[in-house]
């Protein structure tokens, strides 16, 4: 008896376009095409959530810590402006890093 090839009995998967014609947003697992507008909406939501839930609280806490260190004389206050330059510089660091 001749053996039957297993390749003939296997079900063929869905037809996929060649890699040169596939979009960068093509996902062969889900067979869905994700539109650019949906991706930009998701990225915008992630950036907004990152700002409100991570960068802003971290910035506020670091400002309070810096103000406390100046008040306890661990950091020297500016003779003209007091603790404002150090606190303002500290406040800008986490927000700047979150936007990159």
C-alpha positions in Angstrom: 0.0 0.0 0.0 1.2 3.4 -0.9 1.3 5.9 1.9 -0.8 9.0 1.5 1.0 12.3 1.7 0.0 14.2 4.9 0.4 17.5 3.1 -2.7 16.8 1.0 -4.9 16.0 4.0 -4.0 19.1 6.0 -6.4 22.0 5.8 -4.9 25.0 4.2 -4.9 28.2 6.3 -6.4 31.5 5.2 -4.8 33.0 2.1 -2.4 35.7 3.1 -1.0 38.3 0.8 2.7 38.2 0.1 4.8 40.1 2.7 5.7 42.8 0.1 2.0 43.7 -0.3 1.0 43.5 3.4 0.4 46.7 5.2 2.5 47.4 8.3 -0.7 47.3 10.3 -1.8 43.9 9.0 -2.2 41.3 11.7 -2.4 37.7 10.4 -3.5 36.3 13.7 -6.7 38.4 14.0 -7.3 38.9 10.2 -8.3 42.5 11.1 -7.1 45.7 9.5 -6.5 48.4 12.1 -7.1 51.9 10.7 -4.6 54.7 11.3 -7.3 56.8 13.0 -7.9 54.1 15.6 -4.2 53.7 16.3 -3.7 57.5 16.7 -6.8 57.6 19.0 -5.3 54.8 21.2 -1.9 56.5 21.3 -3.5 59.8 22.3 -5.5 58.1 25.1 -2.3 56.4 26.4 -0.4 59.7 26.4 -3.3 61.4 28.2 -3.6 58.6 30.8 0.2 58.6 31.3 0.2 62.3 32.0 -2.7 62.3 34.5 -1.9 59.1 36.3 1.9 59.1 36.3 3.7 62.3 35.3 1.5 64.8 37.1 1.4 62.9 40.5 5.2 62.2 40.3 5.8 65.9 39.5 3.7 67.1 42.4 5.4 64.7 44.9 8.9 65.7 43.7 8.0 69.4 44.1 6.8 68.7 47.7 10.0 66.8 48.5 12.2 69.5 47.0 10.3 72.2 48.9 10.8 70.1 52.1 14.5 69.7 51.5 14.9 73.5 51.0 12.8 74.2 54.1 15.0 71.7 56.1 18.2 73.4 54.7 19.4 70.3 52.9 19.2 72.4 49.7 20.2 76.0 49.6 17.6 78.5 48.6 18.3 81.1 46.0 19.0 84.5 47.7 16.7 86.4 45.4 13.9 83.9 44.5 14.0 81.4 47.4 13.0 77.8 46.6 11.1 78.7 43.4 13.8 77.9 40.8 14.6 74.5 42.4 10.9 73.5 42.7 10.1 74.7 39.2 13.0 72.8 37.7 11.9 69.7 39.6 8.3 70.0 38.4 9.4 70.1 34.7 11.5 67.0 34.7 8.8 64.2 35.0 6.4 66.0 32.5 9.2 66.4 29.9 10.2 62.7 30.2 6.6 61.5 29.9 6.1 63.3 26.5 9.1 61.6 24.8 
